[in-house]
C-alpha cells in the first residue's frame, strides 16, 4: 500500500507540474496574441502612413512638375525678350515717349550730381 501511495503522490506531483506548465503555456499564448494584436495595429497604422506619404509625394511631384514647366516657360520668355533686345538695342519700348526719357535722363543726371557733390 505504501508503494501505491507513493505512486499516487508522484502522479499528483506530475499532474500539478503539468498543470503549471499548461497554465504557463496558456499565459504565454495570451501574451503572444496580445503582442500580435499590437503589432497588427502598428503595421496597419504604418501602412496608412505610407499610403498618405505616397499621396503627398505624388501631389508634391505634380506641383514640382508644374513649377518646372512654369520656370521653363519663363526662361523661354526671358530668352525671347533678350533676343528681341539684342536685335533692337537702340529702340525704346513703344510705351516710353521722348518726354519720359528726357525726364528720366534729367533726373538721373541730378542724382549723379548729388552723389558727386
Secondary structure by P-SEA (a helix, b strand, c coil): caaaaaaaaaaaaaaaaaaaaaaaaaaaaaaaaaaaaaaaaaaaaaaaaaaaaaaaaaaaaaaaaaaaaaaaaaaaaaaaaaaaaaaccccccccccaaaaaaaaaaaaaaaaaaac
